[in-house]
């Protein structure tokens, strides 16, 4: 692989078309609040349902056109996903709930509620938690988990609609843990407790040693080790242990975290899979952010800060190699385009956590997203390629992620002023 790029984060910020960024890239709390009002209103008008990046198999017309073999499913997903226009309405695909998207909205709404105590934000969060209950998948032994509401074919697996997976369940648990932290209601913590048997009992143990544990993405026969899976579960277990007092969960949490931390490269990055050859994804934007966010949550909840230096070096790699000086999110460390709104949101979220060190970059990411990817109707566009912008919106991928990110940035700004 080529050496990572290391653009200077101190050089003047320029947009994707070479223009200088506006007014030092500052996004005010008032602007964030106004945008969040519009985006939440738009999303609520959609009944919190939408199309999704990988949902091409959700309509009967796609099966008729492409067939239903492994390779035809892959072809259909890639063709619909890469189209410069949104083909889903033409293919008669339904808009559906996305549990990860609902969880992201909950997290953003809880941050807003913490900022101003607005009853409407809390009521919306409660409504979406009830929706999460409605789409939970019951497992053997009373466990609960969540998955995408559409069939999904990847290189390493096929998941029928509703198949629970570790990443979606981890994000839902993160939202429930945040709600419990905010509201103190025991039933929220009980929902997370019901997911632990899914994580540790239903998922395949792809590596199981005394000091390291790697779990599979889904409870099916799969061998692909996706690195963010294990660290996301580690963060959930550590936070649950912290909030419940059930400290026995810290042992598997540390084993899961150690497995991922020890796959960090000599130049402080992570590949998507272990080994890297199992996926064409290399050092990409948002999966790197997932790992860093989950590692920080694990360390904060467990008090186990022994990997803090590795964390900071990983954050520096992320900042220097996966974002343009303008704040635009690079697709991978060695590939700029497409600039994806999910990457912008992930950058805002990760960098806003440390305003003293990365606050200016968080602002530039937000400024870029608002200047280049925001429609005042209350929605964010999907991607910007080198030649054009895909001006359609996936509710989870675009709006939910930006609600989560901008609300976190607003909380960060509030903490800086107190």
N, C-alpha and C positions, 0 to 999 in steps of 0.2 A: 504494500500500500504506500502511496505517496506520503511524504511528511506533512503533518497538519499545517494549515495556514495559520498565521499569527498576525492579523492586522492590528495596528495600534488603536487602542480604544481612546486615545487622547487626540487623534487627528480630527480636523473639522468634520462634523457629520454631514453627509450628503445623501440625498434620496436615491432611489433606484435609477432615476433618470439623470443623475448628476447634480440636481439642484441642492443648494444648502438647506439643511433642516431649519425649521422656524423657531425663533426665539429660544434658542438653547434647548429646545425640545421639551419645555415644561408643560405638563398637563395639570391643571389646577383641580383641587377637590370639587369645586363647583361644576367644572366641565365633566368630571367623572360622574358626578351625581346626576347631571342632566342626561348624559348618555345612558347610564344604567336605567333611569326612569323609562326612556324610550325603548331600550332593548328588552326590558322585562315586560313592558306593555305589549310589544309586538309578540314576544314569545308566549305570553298568556293568551293572546288572541288566537294563536295557533294551537291552543290547548296543550302546550308544552310538547307537542308531537311534531315530527318532521321526517324528512329523508335523511339518509346517512351515507357516508363515503363508500362503504362496502356493501350496500344493501341491494345490489343489482339482481340478486336471486329471489327477491321478495315478490316478484310478479309472475303471473302465469305466462305472459307474452315472451319473457326472456327464455323460459324453458322451451317454448315452441320454436323460437328463432335459433337458439344455440345448442339445444340438447341438454343432457344431464350427466355426462361423464365428468370425471375429475378435470380434464383439460378444457372441456367446454365451459365448465363452471368458472375456472380461472380466467378463460378468455372473456366471458361475459362480464365478470367483475372488473377486469382491467379495461375493457372497452368502455363501459359505462362510466367508470371512475375517471378515466383520462379524457373523456369528451370535453371539448371547450364549452359546450352548452349542457344544461341539465336535461338529460333524456328521460328522467324518471316519470314525469307527468305523461309523456308520450307512451311510455311502456306500461302505464296504468298501475304503477306501484303505489301501495298505500303509505301514508304517513303513520308512523308507529311511535310508541314510547321507546325511549332509550334509557335504561336504568343508570348508565354512567352519566348521561346528560342530566337526568333528574337530580342525581347526587351533586353534580357540579353547580346546578342552580341552587340547591339547598345550601351548599357551602358559601356561595356568594351572598345569598339572602341572609344567612346568619351573620356574615361580616357586616352587612348593611345594618342589620338589627343592632349589632354591637355598637355601631357608630352613632345611630340616632334614636334607637328604641321605637321605630315606627311599627305600629301593630300590623300594618298591611304586609310588611316583609316577613314577620313571624308567621302570619296566617298563611301566606304563600308557602313558606317552608314546611309548615305542618301539612298542608294539602299535598305537597310533593312527597313527603315521607309516607303519607297514606298511599299514594300511587306506587311507591316502591314496595310497600307491603303487598299491594295487589298483584304485582308482577314477579314477586319472589317465587323461586322454584323450590318446592319441598324435596329434600333428599332423605335417604335412609337414615334412621336413627333420630329423626326430628331436626336435622340440620336444614338451614336455608342458604340459598345462594342466588346469584343473578347472572343473566346472560343477555346477549343481544336478541332483539325480536325479529331476526331475519336469518336465513341460512347464510353460511359463510365458508368459502373455500380458500384455504391458504396453501402455500407450498407443502407445509408439513402436516396438515390436518384438514378435516371437514367437520363443521359444526352445524347441525340442524338448528332451526329457529328455536330460541329459548334455551339452548344448551348452556348451562352455567359455566362461567369461566372465572379464573382467579383474579384477573385485572378488574373486570367490572365489579365483582364482589368486594374487592379491596377498596375501590372508590366509594361504593355504597357504605361500607363499614366506616370509612374515613368521615363521611357525612354524618352518619349516626353517632360516631364518637364526638364530633364537633357539636352536634345538637345536645348530646348528654352533657358535655362540658359547659355549654351555654345555659341549658335549662335544668339540669340536674334530675331529669326524670328517669327512674330506674328501668322502665320498659325499653328505653332507647339502648341502654347497655345490654339488656337481655337479647335484643335482636342481634347484636354483634356476637355475643356468646354463642348464639345458635349457628353462626357461620364458621366458628373455629373447627368443628368436626369436618366441615367441607374442606377447609384448607389442609388440615393435617391428616385427614382420613380418606377423603375421596380423590384427591389429586395424586398422581403418580410421583413416587420418590425417584427422581432421576439421578440423584447422588445423595447417598445417606451414609455419612461417616460420623465419627465421634464429634468432630469440630465443624463440619460443614453439612448443609442440607440444601438441596435444590429440588423444587417442586415444579410440576408440569403446569402448563397453561390451562388445560382442561382435564376432566376425569375420563379421558379416552386413551387408547394405546398410542402414545406419541413419545418421541425421543428428543424432540427439539428442546434445548435448554434456552429459554428466553430470559435474559438476565433480570429485567425489571420485575418479573413475576415474584421472585423470591424476596427481593428487598421490599416490595410493596406489602407482602404478607408480613414480613418482619416488623414493619412500621405499625401495622394493625395490631399485631400481638403485643408489642411493647406499649402502645397507647392503651390497649384494653387492660393490660396488667397494671399500668399506672392508675387508671381510673377505677378499676374494680378491686385492687389490692390482691389479685390472684397472681402472685409473682412467679408461679411455676411456668407461665407462658414466656418468661424472659429467656429461658434456656433454648427452646426452639427458635425464638426470635434472633438470638445471637448467632446461632448456627446458620440461619438463613442469610443474615446480614453478612457474616464472614465469607460465605460462599461468593457473594457478589463483590464485596470489597476486594477480595483477593484476585478478581478477574480484571481489575484496573490495569491498564497498560503502563509501560515505563514512562510514557508521556502523558499519563493521568487521564486517559479516556476510557470509555467502555464500548465494546461492540454490542450489537443487539443480541447476538447468540453466542453460546460457548459450545463448540468452537466457532470462530467467526465464519468459517466456510459454510455453515449451515443456512446462511441467509445472505441475500444480496445487500441487505441493509448493513451499513458500516457504522460510523459514528454519526448518528442522525440527531436531529435537534430535540424533539420532545421526549424520546425515550431516555436520552441523557438527562434531561430535566426530571423525568420521573424518578430515576435512580438517585439523583442528588436530593430531591425533595424528600424521598422516603428515607434515605440515610440520615438526613437531618432530623426528621421526625423520630426515627428510631433512637438516635443519640439523645435527643431532648427528653423523650419519655422514659428511657431506661437509665439515664445518667451515665451511660457507657460512652465516654468521649475519646476513647483510645484511637479512633480513626479520624479524628478531627483534621489532622494535617492532610490526610488523603482527601478528605472532603473539600478543603479549601483549594487544593491543587486541582481537583476535578472541577470546581466552580470556575477557576481561572481558565482552564481549558475550554469550558463551555462558553464563557464570555468572549474569549479571544478567537475561537475557531468556528462558532456556530451562529454568530451575528455579525452583520455589516456595521460599520461605524454609524450609519443612519439609524440603527435599531432594527432594520429588516432582518428577519430570521432566515439564515441559510438552511437549505434542505439537509445537507450533510457537511461534515468538515471539509470535504474536498469537492463539494458541489453546491453552487449558490441557489439555482432555481430548481423547482418553483419556491417562491416565498409563500409560506402557508400560514394562515391565520392561527392555527393551533400552535405553531412554533412561536409566534409573537406572544400569544397568551401565556405559554409556558415560560418564556423568558421574563415577562412582567412578573409572574408569580414567583419564580425562583429568585430574581434579583431584588424584588421589593422586600424580601425577607431580611436583607442585609443592607439597609439604606446607606450606612456610612461607607460601605465598600463598593456597592453596585447600584446605588440609588440613581445616579445619572443615567446609567444604561437602562434601568427599568423605565425611566422617563422617556428615553429615546425609543424604546420598544413601543410604549403606549402611544407616543406622538406619531410614530410611523403607522401604527394600526389605525388610528383615528383619521389621519390625513389620507391614507392610501386605500383603506379597506372598509371604511364605515359608510353605510348608507343612512342618512337621517331618518329614513322610515323606521329605523330601529333594528337594523340587522347588519351583520358583518359578512363580507364576501369571503369566498373559500380560498382562492389562490391567485397569486400573480405570477405569471410566467414571464420569460424574457420579452415576449411579444404582445401579450394581452392579459387581461384580468378576468378570471372566472367569477362573474358577478352574481352568482347564486349562493344560497345560504343553506347549510346543513345545521339544524337547530343545535344538536349536540356539539358538533365539530367547531362551529363558528360562534353562535351566540352564548351557549352554556359556558364554553371555555373563557370567553371574554368577560362574561359576568363574573365568573370566579376570579379572574385575574385583576380586573379593574377594581372590584370590591376589596381585594387584598391590598392593592396599591393605595386605595383610599385609607384603609386602616393603618398602613405603614406611614402615610403622611400625617395622620392624626397622632401617632406615637412620637413622630419627630418633633411635633409642636408642643408636646407636654413634657 
